[in-house]
Amino acid sequence: MGEQTASVGRLVGRYVVHDRIAAGGMATVHVGRLLGAAGFSRTVAVKRLHDAYAKDPDFVAMLLDEARLAAVIRHPNVVPTIDIVAEHDELLVVMEYIEGDSIAHLAKLTVTSGERIPVAFAASMVAGALHGLHAAHEARDRNGMPLGIVHRDVSPQNILVGTDGVARVLDFGIAKAASRATATEDGQLKGKTAYMAPEQLQHGAVDRRTDVFAAGVVLWELLTGQRLFFADSPSEIMSRVLTAPIEPPQKHAPHVPPSLSGVCIRALSRDASARFATAEEMALALEDAIAMPRAKDVGSWVATTARAVLESRALLVQEVERSSHTLPLVGQTSDPALARAIEEAERRRQHADMPTDVGGRAPAPVSNPPQAPFSAPPPAPNAYASAPRVLGIDEGTGLASVQSTYHPAAPVRPASRAAWVIALAAAATLVVLVVIGIAVVRARTPPAAAASNAETLGAPTSEPAPPASPAPPSVVSASTSVSTPASTTAIAPSASTTAKTLPPKGTATARKPPKSCDPPFTIDASGKKHFKPECPLE
């Protein structure tokens, strides 16, 4: 398949293969688009195997078998294999698209800029890959039997670090299939031999400790910024792996902590029994040797280091996502009702994909507005129709865009019947409580007692008081009268007796008139009668 533009692509099965974003000895990696019914689509990474492998029946059969086993691996540190497509002259390995870059390219960019990868970041990336490898090593089939998966090709090219700071291992099964394929290519192992364990190079038995050795090589190179086993030919590389002395990374990078250097040297032991027994054991040893950074910090470093590459890929992905909806749909159905439903969903998707203004600015007035691609009733006017739209994202990229772009102003939703019933019941209850409260207050304060209380408290009369008439000591003040215990604790034998003998609760108790109130008035020199203020009126 030749180079394709993102606006065209090539349909293979239900995948559209677009531009190439990476290349290797076995395959090229492309941005792809998974197509489904009613315009459903998803961005994926498509690894297209070279023709030498795609036309080899033994390799294809082995790859399909290994991919079936690798599909059971579910772990955050593993790039999942979504599908294997073998159609016509194409052999595709479809994987989840990860926004990030390989450790190999990150290391190259760092060395080119004259810098070093932070020690903690290097340990964190390798530890994450080891956790993913351990999940693969522990994978079991549906009967609970171990699958015995070994990656066999752990290298900087096969470890991706996302902008989320998570390291992920990819390409499970491809290396094993390649080792058994009849197709050969000159220099096929070049660049990969330097990460193979001695037992693998000597065609011995391999197990999970083989991947531990490869992870140790990756860690050594990240810590030192140099190649561990480097030579001009594969045979010389093999010789170095088998016989060359392995120096601690601390010798080439004094800033590496001794504990971290010791973990690396143990993983690189040529005796498999002296290495870490599992990938998880090595990962835990790394986490104990140095304080691990936050994933957010690692992701920020990845985004900064590979800024140019990530920006160019983001533009390509954006172009792919915009162009894929024009490609023919797949997975049609023979059911007329379902076909109509899919057709309606496709019309709504096309309407949702129409360009929208996303800057929070009101659209410019149009004398003849374009008609919608399908007939729809005009939305009902409401109070929110004139409110400005302040948006932070492109509405055309989310599921909510179907509703938001189809109805510019959503009608006000009327209240439900249950809400009205609850509101009326609450109002009625409040009215009843108010009426009961008023009745209780009136019952506790009879008019006669209130008048008597007012007189006792010294209510003014129509007659003017004499100029200087001191109150006798027997008069009870308002505060004393209200707080008299007898007025609040007396219990009457009957209602009629209570009305005659005891005042209502909380009122002043009537007192006998003092002796000075006989008579209750005085006559001045002019013969006018003046009632005494301390004497109640009869």
Secondary structure, 3 states (H helix, E strand, C coil): CCCCCCCCCEEECCEEEEEEEEECCCEEEEEEEEECHHHCEEEEEEEEECHHHHCCHHHHHHHHHHHHHHCCCCCCCECCEEEEEEECCEEEEEEECCCEEEHHHHHHHHHHCCCCCCHHHHHHHHHHHHHHHHHHHCCECCCCCECCCCCCCCCHHHEEEECCCCEEECCCCHHHHHHHCCCCCCCCCCCCHHHCCHHHHCCCCCCHHHHHHHHHHHHHHHHHCCCCCCCCCHHHHHHHHHHCCCCCHHHHCCCCCHHHHHHHHHHCCCCHHHCCCCHHHHHHHHHHHCCCCCHHHHHHHHHHHCHHHHHHHHHHHHHHHHHHHHCCCCCCCCCHHHHHHHHHHHHHHHHHCCCCCCCCCCCCCCCCCCCCCCCCCCCCCCCCCCCCCCCCCCHHHCCCHHHHHHCCCCCCCCCCHHHHHHHHHHHHHHHHHHHHHHHHHHHHCCHHHHHHHHHHCCCCCCCCCCCCCCCCCCCCCHHHHHCCCHHHHCCCCCHHHHHHHCCCCCCCCCCCCCHHHCCCEEECCCCCEEECCCCCCC
